[in-house]
Amino acid sequence: MSIKPDAVIIGAGHNSLACACHLSARGWKVAVYEQADQPGGAVKTGAYTLPGFRHDWAAMNLSLFAGSAFHTENAEELAKYGLGFAPTGNPFASVFPDGRWLGISNDADLTTARVRGFSNADADAWTELTRQFPDTAESVFAVLGSPMNLRAISTLGWKTWRKQGAGGTLDLARFLMMSPRAWLDQTFESDHVKATLAAWGMHLDFAPDIAGGAVFPYLEAMAGQAFGMVLGQGGADTITNAMVRMIEARGGSVHCGAKVTGIKHAAGRAFGIILQDGKLIEAEKAVIANVSPAALLKLTGGTDDPRHDSAMAQYQHAPGTMMIHLAMNALPDWTAPELKRFAYVHIAPSVDQMARTYAQAKAGLLPDEPVIVCGQPSVVDPSRAPAGKHVLWLQVRMAPGQIKGDAGGTIADKNWQDAAEPFADRALDILERYAPGTRNKILGQHIVTPDMLEADNPNLVGGDQVCGSHHLHQHFMNRPARGYADGTTPLRNLYHTGAAVWPGAGTGAGSGTLLAKKLAGS
């Protein structure tokens, strides 16, 4: 007779795996079930173009994981199981139509000098932000790493009040509610500097005029200068592979190609999952679902809490993303050769352009000038490509999950199968303007449309890589719904994790770690 695992986990994304690692370290027997043929969710790596070229499927930047509470606690063991990082001191830059560029490096004097090239006043503002960053970051990270329950928030608020006083605490709250444009306009005068930072908001569904988005451009800029950026050695899947080995070494199991079709519950308590072949897997202590809110509702068939079920059904997703993976004979010849040193190059020329692009995608239109995030991982980690060759990782932001039209007026198709190539050509045309001759260096290409992202990982609804908008109505205590930001659900023993649960998207494994600590009591 088989022994029931203490916890069964649906989905093998990095939050699930971090949760399983933490629980298994505290004596829990854990079994993870993933419908895809490999673990990792959006954090995986493969030869999607040509043999020898390693491309990160969706997530590339592992800085949040490297700095996470989970990694800090488990760094030695993860390294034993193969985790390797590839750090860089040149995390990101932006390039502009006038040929100018601005790069953020982890040399504060160098970065400040670059900012001064655009504005003396902005360089002074940058210097002051740099000076204040340690204290500000401590307060901001305390919020982002705190459980979203009344006790934790009260304790955090009291500590912040004692340290910063009433004025400082209210200023922090105000900052957390500001839009990127509002903060940037109050802080800088150069449109180039503003655009360089505003591009980070687009990574997390915070267009320039969305309240609550200022904190992300601020953190990426200041943290990038302070710490640089971390990629995965050999690919982002280094974290996935290490966590799977860690789980298995502790007696747990990770089952791929195992689709879950239902969560069994009775009398208000969850007790197992149903696989596609009809097999029931029961759990002694917990069923943990790393799924989108709509999927959670479908798997349970509903709970006894209409408010929760309504929130799951009405949960809102961000616009999608198209990925273009390129095997390259050489790096792009940027209009500024120095850009070849950076992990990310943003092509997002103005705050107004980003706002327009976002509005178009939200309206279901293919943007006429999408934001391009050009990742150059082989600059940081040459093992990603054969000697002398390179890979490019292009995120095309934003893209509608369902196409209603084309803001550029040239693409008539309204299904991704037919619209993919012309929209990818639009993105490559933009890249070509800033790095002439790039197309001639392409050896292989693989386009991943929003519907392909969702087909591969149902959590990425409509190609939404952050599994749900982070706008204020759906963030902090409201992620994914008021009263359930700690991963609990109306069903006893059923828990929710993943990017849809506070603290949301990114590679920091925040929701998985917070839930595991809650369940294990430490």
LINGI-V708404 format. One record per pair of residues at least 4 apart in sequence whose ideal C-beta (glycine too) atoms are under 7 Angstrom apart, sorted by the first residue. I is the first residue (numbers start at 1). J is the second residue. If there is no record, write none. Layout:
[[I,J] [I,J]]
This chain:
[[4,282] [4,283] [4,284] [5,29] [5,30] [5,31] [5,283] [6,28] [6,29] [6,30] [6,283] [6,284] [6,285] [7,23] [7,28] [7,30] [7,283] [7,285] [7,286] [7,288] [8,31] [8,33] [8,272] [8,273] [8,281] [8,283] [8,287] [9,16] [9,19] [9,20] [9,30] [9,32] [9,288] [9,290] [10,33] [10,260] [10,273] [10,288] [10,289] [10,290] [10,291] [11,16] [11,34] [11,41] [11,290] [11,291] [11,498] [12,16] [12,17] [12,32] [12,34] [12,39] [12,40] [12,41] [12,254] [12,256] [13,40] [13,41] [13,290] [13,498] [14,18] [14,40] [14,41] [14,43] [14,239] [14,240] [14,507] [14,509] [15,19] [15,290] [15,497] [15,498] [15,509] [15,511] [15,512] [16,20] [16,32] [16,290] [16,497] [16,512] [17,21] [17,39] [17,240] [17,243] [17,244] [17,247] [18,22] [18,70] [18,243] [18,509] [18,512] [18,513] [19,23] [19,288] [19,497] [19,512] [19,515] [19,516] [20,24] [20,30] [20,32] [20,247] [20,252] [21,25] [21,74] [21,243] [21,246] [21,247] [22,26] [22,513] [22,516] [22,517] [22,520] [23,28] [23,30] [23,516] [23,519] [23,520] [24,28] [24,30] [24,247] [24,250] [24,251] [24,252] [25,250] [26,520] [29,251] [29,252] [30,247] [30,252] [31,252] [31,253] [31,255] [31,281] [32,247] [32,253] [32,254] [32,255] [33,255] [33,258] [33,260] [33,273] [33,275] [34,39] [34,254] [34,255] [34,256] [34,258] [35,258] [35,259] [36,256] [36,456] [36,457] [37,256] [37,257] [38,44] [38,256] [39,240] [39,244] [39,254] [39,256] [40,44] [40,237] [40,240] [41,457] [41,459] [42,57] [42,58] [42,59] [42,457] [42,460] [42,465] [43,59] [43,236] [43,237] [43,239] [43,240] [43,507] [44,57] [44,237] [44,240] [45,54] [45,55] [45,56] [45,57] [45,235] [45,236] [45,237] [46,55] [46,57] [47,51] [47,52] [47,53] [47,54] [48,55] [48,325] [48,446] [49,53] [49,55] [49,325] [49,326] [49,327] [49,444] [49,445] [49,446] [50,327] [50,443] [50,444] [52,385] [52,386] [53,327] [53,385] [53,391] [53,444] [54,234] [54,235] [54,384] [54,391] [55,325] [55,391] [55,393] [56,60] [56,235] [56,236] [56,377] [56,393] [58,323] [58,453] [58,465] [59,236] [59,507] [60,231] [60,236] [60,375] [60,377] [60,393] [61,229] [61,231] [61,507] [62,66] [62,85] [62,230] [62,231] [62,232] [62,236] [62,239] [62,507] [63,67] [63,229] [63,230] [64,68] [64,506] [64,507] [64,508] [65,71] [65,239] [65,507] [65,508] [65,509] [66,71] [66,85] [66,230] [68,72] [68,508] [68,509] [69,73] [69,145] [69,513] [70,74] [70,509] [70,513] [71,75] [71,78] [74,78] [75,79] [76,80] [77,81] [77,246] [78,83] [78,242] [78,246] [79,83] [81,242] [81,245] [81,246] [82,238] [82,241] [82,242] [82,245] [83,238] [83,239] [83,242] [84,233] [84,234] [84,238] [85,230] [85,232] [85,233] [86,231] [86,232] [86,233] [86,380] [86,381] [87,228] [87,230] [88,228] [88,229] [88,343] [88,380] [89,105] [89,106] [89,228] [90,103] [90,105] [90,341] [90,342] [90,343] [91,104] [91,224] [91,228] [91,229] [91,343] [91,344] [92,104] [92,224] [92,342] [92,343] [92,344] [92,346] [93,101] [93,102] [93,103] [93,104] [93,339] [93,342] [93,345] [94,101] [94,102] [94,195] [94,196] [94,199] [94,346] [94,348] [95,101] [95,334] [95,335] [95,336] [95,339] [95,345] [95,347] [95,434] [96,100] [96,101] [96,192] [96,349] [97,349] [99,335] [100,192] [101,336] [101,339] [102,114] [102,118] [102,192] [102,193] [102,196] [103,114] [103,338] [103,342] [104,111] [104,221] [104,224] [104,225] [105,110] [105,111] [106,225] [106,226] [106,227] [106,228] [107,111] [108,112] [108,130] [108,225] [109,113] [110,114] [111,115] [111,225] [112,116] [112,123] [112,126] [112,127] [113,117] [115,122] [115,123] [115,126] [115,193] [116,120] [116,123] [118,122] [118,190] [118,192] [118,193] [119,123] [119,189] [119,190] [119,193] [120,124] [121,125] [121,189] [122,126] [122,188] [122,189] [122,190] [122,193] [123,127] [124,128] [125,129] [125,187] [125,188] [126,130] [127,131] [128,132] [129,133] [129,222] [130,225] [132,136] [133,137] [133,222] [133,226] [134,138] [135,139] [136,140] [137,141] [137,222] [138,142] [139,143] [139,160] [139,164] [139,172] [140,144] [140,215] [140,219] [141,145] [142,146] [142,156] [143,156] [144,503] [145,510] [146,152] [146,153] [146,156] [147,152] [147,486] [147,514] [148,153] [148,476] [148,477] [148,485] [148,486] [148,502] [149,153] [149,486] [150,154] [151,155] [152,156] [153,157] [154,158] [155,159] [156,160] [157,161] [158,162] [159,163] [160,164] [160,169] [160,172] [161,165] [161,166] [161,169] [164,168] [164,169] [164,172] [165,169] [166,170] [167,171] [168,172] [169,173] [170,174] [171,175] [172,176] [173,177] [174,178] [175,214] [175,215] [176,212] [176,215] [177,211] [177,212] [177,472] [178,182] [178,183] [178,214] [179,208] [179,209] [179,210] [179,211] [179,213] [179,214] [180,184] [180,198] [180,201] [180,206] [180,208] [180,213] [180,214] [180,217] [181,185] [181,208] [181,209] [181,351] [182,186] [182,214] [183,187] [183,214] [183,218] [184,188] [184,194] [184,197] [184,198] [184,351] [188,193] [188,194] [190,194] [191,195] [191,350] [192,196] [193,197] [194,198] [194,351] [195,199] [195,348] [195,349] [195,350] [195,351] [197,217] [197,221] [198,208] [198,217] [198,351] [198,354] [199,346] [199,348] [199,354] [199,371] [200,216] [200,217] [200,220] [201,206] [201,207] [201,208] [201,213] [201,216] [201,217] [202,207] [202,348] [202,354] [202,371] [202,397] [204,216] [204,466] [204,470] [204,505] [205,318] [205,466] [205,469] [205,470] [206,210] [206,213] [206,216] [206,470] [207,354] [207,355] [207,358] [208,351] [208,354] [208,355] [209,355] [210,471] [211,472] [212,471] [212,472] [212,475] [214,218] [215,219] [216,220] [217,221] [218,222] [219,223] [220,224] [221,225] [222,226] [223,227] [224,228] [224,229] [229,343] [231,343] [231,377] [231,380] [231,381] [232,236] [232,237] [232,238] [232,239] [233,238] [233,381] [234,238] [234,381] [234,383] [235,384] [237,241] [238,242] [239,243] [240,244] [241,245] [242,246] [243,247] [244,248] [244,254] [245,249] [246,250] [247,252] [247,254] [248,252] [248,253] [248,254] [258,275] [259,275] [259,276] [260,273] [260,274] [260,275] [260,299] [261,274] [261,275] [261,276] [262,273] [262,274] [262,299] [263,270] [263,273] [263,287] [263,289] [263,299] [263,300] [263,494] [264,270] [264,271] [264,272] [264,273] [264,274] [264,280] [265,269] [265,270] [265,271] [265,300] [265,491] [265,494] [268,304] [268,491] [268,492] [269,491] [269,492] [269,493] [270,287] [270,491] [270,492] [270,493] [270,494] [271,282] [271,283] [271,493] [272,280] [272,281] [272,282] [272,283] [272,287] [273,281] [273,287] [274,278] [274,280] [275,279] [275,281] [283,287] [285,493] [286,493] [286,495] [286,519] [287,493] [287,494] [288,495] [288,497] [289,296] [289,299] [289,496] [290,497] [290,498] [291,295] [291,296] [291,299] [291,459] [291,498] [292,458] [292,459] [292,461] [292,467] [292,500] [293,297] [293,312] [293,315] [293,480] [293,500] [294,298] [294,312] [294,313] [294,315] [295,299] [295,458] [296,300] [296,312] [296,496] [297,302] [297,309] [297,312] [297,313] [300,491] [302,309] [303,308] [303,309] [303,489] [303,490] [303,491] [304,490] [305,309] [305,490] [306,310] [307,311] [308,312] [308,481] [308,484] [308,489] [308,490] [309,313] [310,314] [311,315] [311,480] [311,481] [312,480] [315,468] [315,480] [316,468] [316,469] [316,474] [317,461] [317,462] [317,464] [317,468] [317,469] [318,464] [318,466] [318,468] [318,469] [319,361] [319,362] [319,398] [319,399] [319,400] [319,464] [320,399] [320,400] [320,401] [320,450] [320,462] [320,463] [320,464] [321,395] [321,396] [321,397] [321,399] [321,450] [321,463] [321,465] [322,396] [322,399] [322,423] [322,424] [322,447] [322,448] [322,449] [322,450] [323,394] [323,395] [323,448] [324,394] [324,396] [324,424] [324,427] [324,445] [324,447] [325,393] [325,446] [326,391] [326,392] [326,394] [326,442] [326,445] [327,389] [327,391] [327,443] [327,444] [328,389] [328,390] [328,391] [328,392] [328,441] [328,442] [328,443] [329,389] [329,441] [329,443] [330,390] [330,441] [331,340] [331,376] [331,390] [332,431] [332,435] [332,438] [333,435] [333,436] [333,437] [334,339] [334,340] [334,434] [334,435] [335,434] [339,345] [340,379] [341,379] [342,376] [343,375] [343,376] [343,377] [343,379] [343,380] [344,373] [344,374] [344,375] [345,374] [345,376] [346,373] [347,371] [347,372] [347,374] [347,430] [347,431] [347,434] [348,353] [348,354] [348,371] [349,353] [351,355] [352,356] [353,357] [353,369] [354,358] [354,371] [355,359] [356,360] [357,361] [357,367] [357,369] [357,370] [357,371] [357,398] [358,362] [358,398] [359,363] [360,365] [360,367] [360,407] [361,365] [361,367] [361,398] [361,399] [361,400] [364,400] [364,402] [364,403] [364,404] [364,405] [365,400] [365,404] [365,405] [365,406] [365,407] [366,399] [366,400] [366,403] [366,406] [366,407] [366,408] [366,411] [366,419] [366,423] [367,398] [367,407] [368,407] [368,408] [369,430] [370,396] [370,397] [370,398] [370,399] [370,427] [371,397] [372,394] [372,396] [372,427] [372,430] [372,431] [373,394] [373,395] [373,397] [374,392] [374,394] [374,431] [375,392] [375,393] [376,392] [377,381] [377,384] [377,391] [377,393] [378,382] [378,384] [378,385] [378,390] [378,391] [384,391] [385,389] [385,390] [385,391] [394,427] [396,427] [399,450] [399,463] [400,404] [401,450] [401,462] [401,463] [402,462] [403,414] [403,415] [403,416] [403,419] [404,414] [406,410] [406,411] [408,426] [411,419] [411,422] [411,423] [413,418] [413,419] [415,419] [416,420] [416,449] [416,450] [416,451] [419,423] [420,424] [420,447] [420,449] [421,425] [421,447] [422,426] [423,427] [424,428] [424,447] [425,429] [426,430] [427,431] [428,432] [428,439] [429,433] [431,435] [431,438] [432,436] [432,438] [432,439] [437,441] [448,452] [448,453] [449,463] [450,454] [450,462] [450,463] [451,455] [451,463] [452,456] [453,457] [453,460] [453,463] [454,458] [454,460] [454,461] [454,462] [454,463] [459,467] [459,498] [459,499] [460,464] [460,465] [460,467] [464,468] [466,470] [466,499] [466,504] [466,505] [467,498] [467,499] [467,500] [467,505] [468,474] [468,480] [468,499] [468,500] [469,474] [470,474] [470,475] [470,504] [471,475] [473,478] [474,478] [474,479] [475,479] [475,504] [476,502] [477,482] [477,485] [478,482] [479,485] [479,501] [479,502] [479,504] [480,484] [480,500] [480,501] [484,488] [484,489] [484,496] [485,501] [485,502] [486,518] [487,495] [487,496] [487,497] [487,501] [487,511] [487,514] [487,515] [487,518] [488,495] [489,494] [489,495] [489,496] [495,515] [496,501] [497,501] [497,511] [497,512] [497,515] [498,511] [499,504] [499,505] [501,511] [502,511] [503,510] [503,511] [509,513] [510,514] [511,515] [512,516] [513,517] [514,518] [515,519] [516,520] [517,522]]
